[in-house]
């Protein structure tokens, strides 16, 4: 990929290697299987999901909207155990993705028990995304080695792992395909076409938005194009964006009319419905995403890293800007790519930072870094002495991170959903012995590993053709050390100084805008939960009152134990036990 490799034929051959390498690293997706939300989608399309038993059942093709803000329906789901008792009744994260739903409908209708074919479909889309992006780089970078650098950087980006490897995240790959096509069409229109509007570009944007919300990042690149790349006068640049603004406003309006949106969740913050909360979280989340985009630090590491990491990311990113400053001043392409990638981070900051959110931003990051590496190799950054040495160190470090480390992380990210699912959920769901349960009995899982484990567990068991019960209750999150105290034959208390669920990692069903207070009560069919103590809106102690005695045959208490579900013998009246995910104390002899 040297700077003097300008021959079109050698470049064309080299670009195929980028495609082959990217596809080979993505090949492990074929063995990921179904994970988490995939079981919901499978159950809805095959009409076997317990979600369909609620008062207002979701459509089999409403795969991304089964939490629609209807309190009565949420109560139904809590009674069934599909969501835990701490779910906010008005929680909504309903997404309008009809084109993506069609592809899942194909999977779960034609080969419902063959996940490898489902992933093969995703892999095809992934390959199309790579190739289209390579062609976009060629249009913008021109016939130069910067095109090849950008292509390899994009092909090896670890941020593509989860979208390529998790079926439920296929919408991101499909949306980015149309983001790339929209940018390419807009570029062709502004460079070569004299028409007043590009209907083709607008249509491509519409198709992207119907695949997933990730397509709003097309607006980030279009704005950046108008600011830094477009050769027209400022009035012409402004008017070039108006058709896309009309499309975006129409999409938002129709989306709202149809009842789609996100509210009440700690993971999804709708900038339109909760603007203040979104702005409060924006800076922190964007800096974490910047660290993931340019420094290859997976954002999902989250609380495993110290809080000051965001300022380290900021300092290092400013160092990158200093290194690239001569390029940014002289090359409109670099300004376009960099600004576009950064603007992409604003809409995706509406949810908890994760590498999968960087897939659209990785387009601009690869384009910018490709130009930066070529400029450095050609001596165009114009520095000498210590400044020149520092520039070289930063450039080499960026190469090592974005080509070397990223390529190692890509297959790991692709299989990460399988690794997490098997270790934290799948094996336990399959191991739970429910066959000898008396008729009408309710299994009660004290410490599930995920807040929404009830729905996932039932989905996994249905898919594996194992028996499921009419309902399953979840009491507290297994990510915390719990104290379980039996007060009388109908009542027990569970407490944890850390909170009964992780508000940051498990806040998808209840956000900080809906805090609990002492005395709050949740009444289910046969169980009443009363909040006894809170810390920053999260219950640290709750009292569970059951309609039947705790030792009734109609209840079967269990706990998460070493990756599987084990029976649990509760302590005697007035006694307590400490319970962890690997605790032996609760297991029956």
C-alpha angles and dihedrals in degrees: 000000000000122000092246093057096100101139112120095218097052089046092051090053092046093051090060088060089057089054094046093047093049092048093047092052089049094048094095087072088082089072099044094093123187117332135181110315090022088076091054090051093047091049094049095049094044090044093235100109119115087223085079089065093069123105091256104029121202120248114256085240095045087086096152099040110059090119099061104160094263106139094201090054092048089053089051090053092047091052090051091047093239088126128021126257093257093064112126107246093224095044113141134179104156116159128196106225107141097156092051090047089056091058091050090047088057091051098047095040101046103030106012094159098041109079092172090069090048090053091045088060089051091048091054091053090048091054091049090052092052095048095046090050091051088055091049090053089051091053094049102033095039126212096328137110088258086076091057094044091052092047094053092044091053094044091053098042110132089208088078093062103091096037089051096042104038116069093207089057094052087106090075093057092047093047093050091051088062092041088058092045091049092052092047092048092047091049091052091048095050095042103041112008125078097194119123095238138017106227089177092059092048092050091050090052091051091051090050093051089051088056096052148317090265086081090075085080087076085075090058092056094042091053091047090048091054092047101045114009109034114099095204126101119274094260091053091047092051094050091048088067097048097083091053091048089054090051091049094049091047090050092049092048095049090044091054094045090052090052100250122144145095127265140142092030128114092211100049118048114184106215090208098052099033105025097155094051090045092053091047090057097036102086096046094045094045092052091050089051091048088055089052095045102049105014097041095232105146106239091215090072083084115152092013087081126060118269093243090066090096091063090048088053090050093050093048092046091052087052089055090051090051091052092047097043097103089051093046091051094050106032122061090192092063092049091049095050096043096046092045093052092048093048088052089065094063100069094040089052085078088088138043110294114262135156090246089067091064097066095101094039089052089070093064094036091055092047092049096045091047090058091043094054093049092047091051094047091049092050094244097133087078104215133132138182118017092345090055092048091049090049091053093048092051093046093050091046091052089050093050092047100042098039106024107031094032092054090052092049095047098077090040091054090048093056094035093098090054093047092048094043095050095043099043108026124356101063092045093049091052093045095054106110107218099150097097095049115130117246110282095010120146120220111218118203109200100193115019114184093234129037092235094041094121093068093042093047093053091046092051092048093048091050091049089047093243123144120270130193129233090255141359124202125213119201111182141348117275092214087082134063106251136200113212116197126182111216100177140334092290103032140064134171127218121194139173128174088218093055132267090266135018104258092198102044098028099033093110090106099041129023133201089261088072105048124178121240130203109275096028110143134202116198118202131174099283100355135070120197119198122189109230101175136009139192116202091339096311118112113245093178131026134177119221118202116189127202091225129045114277091243093052118128086234090072127062112187117204138168137205105261124180095327095317138076115258131184114261127214108204119224122259122273110292093016131105140201134203110235130197132165090263097035119139093192097082097043116105116242 
